[in-house]
């Protein structure tokens, strides 16, 4: 009885569980500022595209497509930095760029939310807001700004509730684990910025 319940759960959530492993490992590698974080994260992105589409979280599924582009950009940008400087150097975020990114995040939330609502997505405005600010955080991460970790802490914490609501428990637990990983990333990147 228990074994059949476990087998049924693994069948229903196998792809989600498989995607969680490289996602967590990719965040840990990012925290350590290791270039390999990008291809590891890419594996998770492809798996989660399917998971989110099946769950009706269309903004999250679309977000994965954007993540592919940002991942290749981040990989290239970090690789260039490693080649030229010998390591992945943390770069300060200017106040004007901070304000512009946050305004774009808010605007993107409304535009994407309206589109998601027309597509009858689950939780259209919440999902769109999380997508929009995830893009901002990913851009900052690719550009090597410490601020990416502050935004990931907030976004990941909200994602936990969304995934619990959508009965995506492995993903909710993964994002709950992302929060302390992001706190550690913030700590490590702040130290790296202070040493620069």
TORKOL-4160 file (C-alpha; in steps of 0.2 Angstrom, whole numbers, padded with zeros to 4 digits, m for minus):
196
<pt num="1" X="0000" Y="0000" Z="0000"/>
<pt num="2" X="0014" Y="0013" Z="0005"/>
<pt num="3" X="0025" Y="0007" Z="m0009"/>
<pt num="4" X="0011" Y="0009" Z="m0022"/>
<pt num="5" X="0008" Y="0027" Z="m0015"/>
<pt num="6" X="0026" Y="0031" Z="m0016"/>
<pt num="7" X="0027" Y="0024" Z="m0034"/>
<pt num="8" X="0011" Y="0034" Z="m0039"/>
<pt num="9" X="0019" Y="0050" Z="m0031"/>
<pt num="10" X="0035" Y="0047" Z="m0040"/>
<pt num="11" X="0026" Y="0044" Z="m0057"/>
<pt num="12" X="0016" Y="0060" Z="m0054"/>
<pt num="13" X="0031" Y="0071" Z="m0048"/>
<pt num="14" X="0046" Y="0062" Z="m0056"/>
<pt num="15" X="0050" Y="0076" Z="m0068"/>
<pt num="16" X="0048" Y="0089" Z="m0055"/>
<pt num="17" X="0059" Y="0080" Z="m0043"/>
<pt num="18" X="0072" Y="0077" Z="m0057"/>
<pt num="19" X="0072" Y="0096" Z="m0060"/>
<pt num="20" X="0075" Y="0100" Z="m0042"/>
<pt num="21" X="0092" Y="0092" Z="m0041"/>
<pt num="22" X="0101" Y="0102" Z="m0054"/>
<pt num="23" X="0092" Y="0118" Z="m0049"/>
<pt num="24" X="0098" Y="0117" Z="m0031"/>
<pt num="25" X="0116" Y="0112" Z="m0036"/>
<pt num="26" X="0116" Y="0127" Z="m0049"/>
<pt num="27" X="0111" Y="0139" Z="m0035"/>
<pt num="28" X="0125" Y="0132" Z="m0024"/>
<pt num="29" X="0138" Y="0134" Z="m0038"/>
<pt num="30" X="0132" Y="0152" Z="m0042"/>
<pt num="31" X="0134" Y="0156" Z="m0023"/>
<pt num="32" X="0152" Y="0150" Z="m0025"/>
<pt num="33" X="0154" Y="0161" Z="m0041"/>
<pt num="34" X="0159" Y="0145" Z="m0052"/>
<pt num="35" X="0156" Y="0146" Z="m0070"/>
<pt num="36" X="0149" Y="0128" Z="m0071"/>
<pt num="37" X="0133" Y="0135" Z="m0063"/>
<pt num="38" X="0126" Y="0140" Z="m0079"/>
<pt num="39" X="0126" Y="0124" Z="m0089"/>
<pt num="40" X="0120" Y="0115" Z="m0073"/>
<pt num="41" X="0106" Y="0127" Z="m0071"/>
<pt num="42" X="0101" Y="0125" Z="m0090"/>
<pt num="43" X="0097" Y="0107" Z="m0086"/>
<pt num="44" X="0085" Y="0112" Z="m0073"/>
<pt num="45" X="0077" Y="0125" Z="m0084"/>
<pt num="46" X="0072" Y="0113" Z="m0098"/>
<pt num="47" X="0064" Y="0101" Z="m0085"/>
<pt num="48" X="0055" Y="0115" Z="m0076"/>
<pt num="49" X="0048" Y="0122" Z="m0092"/>
<pt num="50" X="0038" Y="0106" Z="m0094"/>
<pt num="51" X="0033" Y="0105" Z="m0076"/>
<pt num="52" X="0026" Y="0123" Z="m0075"/>
<pt num="53" X="0017" Y="0121" Z="m0092"/>
<pt num="54" X="0008" Y="0105" Z="m0086"/>
<pt num="55" X="0003" Y="0115" Z="m0069"/>
<pt num="56" X="m0005" Y="0129" Z="m0079"/>
<pt num="57" X="0008" Y="0141" Z="m0073"/>
<pt num="58" X="0011" Y="0149" Z="m0090"/>
<pt num="59" X="0021" Y="0164" Z="m0084"/>
<pt num="60" X="0033" Y="0152" Z="m0075"/>
<pt num="61" X="0034" Y="0141" Z="m0091"/>
<pt num="62" X="0038" Y="0156" Z="m0102"/>
<pt num="63" X="0050" Y="0162" Z="m0089"/>
<pt num="64" X="0060" Y="0147" Z="m0092"/>
<pt num="65" X="0062" Y="0152" Z="m0110"/>
<pt num="66" X="0069" Y="0168" Z="m0105"/>
<pt num="67" X="0080" Y="0160" Z="m0092"/>
<pt num="68" X="0088" Y="0150" Z="m0107"/>
<pt num="69" X="0093" Y="0166" Z="m0115"/>
<pt num="70" X="0099" Y="0174" Z="m0099"/>
<pt num="71" X="0108" Y="0158" Z="m0094"/>
<pt num="72" X="0118" Y="0158" Z="m0111"/>
<pt num="73" X="0121" Y="0177" Z="m0108"/>
<pt num="74" X="0127" Y="0175" Z="m0090"/>
<pt num="75" X="0138" Y="0160" Z="m0095"/>
<pt num="76" X="0146" Y="0170" Z="m0109"/>
<pt num="77" X="0148" Y="0186" Z="m0098"/>
<pt num="78" X="0155" Y="0177" Z="m0083"/>
<pt num="79" X="0167" Y="0167" Z="m0095"/>
<pt num="80" X="0173" Y="0183" Z="m0102"/>
<pt num="81" X="0176" Y="0190" Z="m0084"/>
<pt num="82" X="0186" Y="0174" Z="m0079"/>
<pt num="83" X="0196" Y="0175" Z="m0095"/>
<pt num="84" X="0200" Y="0193" Z="m0093"/>
<pt num="85" X="0202" Y="0194" Z="m0074"/>
<pt num="86" X="0205" Y="0177" Z="m0068"/>
<pt num="87" X="0189" Y="0175" Z="m0058"/>
<pt num="88" X="0171" Y="0180" Z="m0057"/>
<pt num="89" X="0172" Y="0198" Z="m0050"/>
<pt num="90" X="0157" Y="0205" Z="m0041"/>
<pt num="91" X="0152" Y="0222" Z="m0049"/>
<pt num="92" X="0142" Y="0236" Z="m0040"/>
<pt num="93" X="0125" Y="0241" Z="m0045"/>
<pt num="94" X="0122" Y="0259" Z="m0048"/>
<pt num="95" X="0107" Y="0268" Z="m0041"/>
<pt num="96" X="0100" Y="0273" Z="m0058"/>
<pt num="97" X="0101" Y="0255" Z="m0065"/>
<pt num="98" X="0093" Y="0249" Z="m0049"/>
<pt num="99" X="0078" Y="0261" Z="m0051"/>
<pt num="100" X="0076" Y="0257" Z="m0070"/>
<pt num="101" X="0076" Y="0238" Z="m0066"/>
<pt num="102" X="0063" Y="0239" Z="m0053"/>
<pt num="103" X="0052" Y="0250" Z="m0063"/>
<pt num="104" X="0054" Y="0238" Z="m0078"/>
<pt num="105" X="0049" Y="0224" Z="m0065"/>
<pt num="106" X="0033" Y="0232" Z="m0060"/>
<pt num="107" X="0028" Y="0237" Z="m0078"/>
<pt num="108" X="0032" Y="0219" Z="m0083"/>
<pt num="109" X="0021" Y="0212" Z="m0069"/>
<pt num="110" X="0006" Y="0221" Z="m0076"/>
<pt num="111" X="0009" Y="0218" Z="m0094"/>
<pt num="112" X="0013" Y="0199" Z="m0092"/>
<pt num="113" X="m0002" Y="0198" Z="m0079"/>
<pt num="114" X="m0014" Y="0205" Z="m0092"/>
<pt num="115" X="m0008" Y="0193" Z="m0105"/>
<pt num="116" X="m0008" Y="0178" Z="m0093"/>
<pt num="117" X="m0026" Y="0182" Z="m0088"/>
<pt num="118" X="m0031" Y="0181" Z="m0106"/>
<pt num="119" X="m0023" Y="0164" Z="m0107"/>
<pt num="120" X="m0033" Y="0158" Z="m0092"/>
<pt num="121" X="m0017" Y="0155" Z="m0083"/>
<pt num="122" X="m0017" Y="0150" Z="m0064"/>
<pt num="123" X="m0013" Y="0165" Z="m0053"/>
<pt num="124" X="m0010" Y="0176" Z="m0068"/>
<pt num="125" X="m0004" Y="0192" Z="m0059"/>
<pt num="126" X="0005" Y="0184" Z="m0045"/>
<pt num="127" X="0014" Y="0172" Z="m0057"/>
<pt num="128" X="0018" Y="0187" Z="m0069"/>
<pt num="129" X="0025" Y="0197" Z="m0055"/>
<pt num="130" X="0036" Y="0183" Z="m0049"/>
<pt num="131" X="0041" Y="0181" Z="m0067"/>
<pt num="132" X="0045" Y="0199" Z="m0070"/>
<pt num="133" X="0056" Y="0201" Z="m0055"/>
<pt num="134" X="0064" Y="0184" Z="m0058"/>
<pt num="135" X="0070" Y="0191" Z="m0074"/>
<pt num="136" X="0077" Y="0206" Z="m0065"/>
<pt num="137" X="0086" Y="0195" Z="m0053"/>
<pt num="138" X="0093" Y="0184" Z="m0066"/>
<pt num="139" X="0099" Y="0200" Z="m0076"/>
<pt num="140" X="0108" Y="0206" Z="m0060"/>
<pt num="141" X="0115" Y="0189" Z="m0057"/>
<pt num="142" X="0122" Y="0188" Z="m0075"/>
<pt num="143" X="0129" Y="0206" Z="m0073"/>
<pt num="144" X="0137" Y="0200" Z="m0056"/>
<pt num="145" X="0128" Y="0212" Z="m0045"/>
<pt num="146" X="0126" Y="0208" Z="m0026"/>
<pt num="147" X="0108" Y="0214" Z="m0027"/>
<pt num="148" X="0102" Y="0199" Z="m0036"/>
<pt num="149" X="0103" Y="0189" Z="m0020"/>
<pt num="150" X="0091" Y="0202" Z="m0011"/>
<pt num="151" X="0078" Y="0200" Z="m0024"/>
<pt num="152" X="0080" Y="0181" Z="m0025"/>
<pt num="153" X="0077" Y="0180" Z="m0006"/>
<pt num="154" X="0060" Y="0189" Z="m0008"/>
<pt num="155" X="0055" Y="0181" Z="m0024"/>
<pt num="156" X="0059" Y="0163" Z="m0019"/>
<pt num="157" X="0050" Y="0166" Z="m0002"/>
<pt num="158" X="0034" Y="0171" Z="m0012"/>
<pt num="159" X="0036" Y="0157" Z="m0024"/>
<pt num="160" X="0035" Y="0144" Z="m0010"/>
<pt num="161" X="0017" Y="0149" Z="m0006"/>
<pt num="162" X="0012" Y="0149" Z="m0024"/>
<pt num="163" X="0019" Y="0131" Z="m0027"/>
<pt num="164" X="0011" Y="0125" Z="m0011"/>
<pt num="165" X="m0006" Y="0132" Z="m0017"/>
<pt num="166" X="m0003" Y="0123" Z="m0034"/>
<pt num="167" X="0001" Y="0107" Z="m0025"/>
<pt num="168" X="0019" Y="0107" Z="m0032"/>
<pt num="169" X="0027" Y="0101" Z="m0015"/>
<pt num="170" X="0044" Y="0096" Z="m0022"/>
<pt num="171" X="0046" Y="0113" Z="m0030"/>
<pt num="172" X="0039" Y="0122" Z="m0015"/>
<pt num="173" X="0052" Y="0113" Z="m0004"/>
<pt num="174" X="0066" Y="0117" Z="m0017"/>
<pt num="175" X="0061" Y="0136" Z="m0016"/>
<pt num="176" X="0061" Y="0135" Z="0003"/>
<pt num="177" X="0079" Y="0128" Z="0002"/>
<pt num="178" X="0083" Y="0142" Z="m0011"/>
<pt num="179" X="0080" Y="0156" Z="0002"/>
<pt num="180" X="0094" Y="0151" Z="0014"/>
<pt num="181" X="0105" Y="0147" Z="m0001"/>
<pt num="182" X="0102" Y="0165" Z="m0007"/>
<pt num="183" X="0106" Y="0172" Z="0010"/>
<pt num="184" X="0122" Y="0162" Z="0009"/>
<pt num="185" X="0125" Y="0169" Z="m0008"/>
<pt num="186" X="0122" Y="0186" Z="m0002"/>
<pt num="187" X="0135" Y="0184" Z="0012"/>
<pt num="188" X="0148" Y="0177" Z="0000"/>
<pt num="189" X="0146" Y="0190" Z="m0014"/>
<pt num="190" X="0146" Y="0204" Z="m0001"/>
<pt num="191" X="0162" Y="0197" Z="0006"/>
<pt num="192" X="0169" Y="0196" Z="m0012"/>
<pt num="193" X="0164" Y="0214" Z="m0016"/>
<pt num="194" X="0172" Y="0220" Z="0000"/>
<pt num="195" X="0188" Y="0211" Z="m0005"/>
<pt num="196" X="0188" Y="0218" Z="m0022"/>
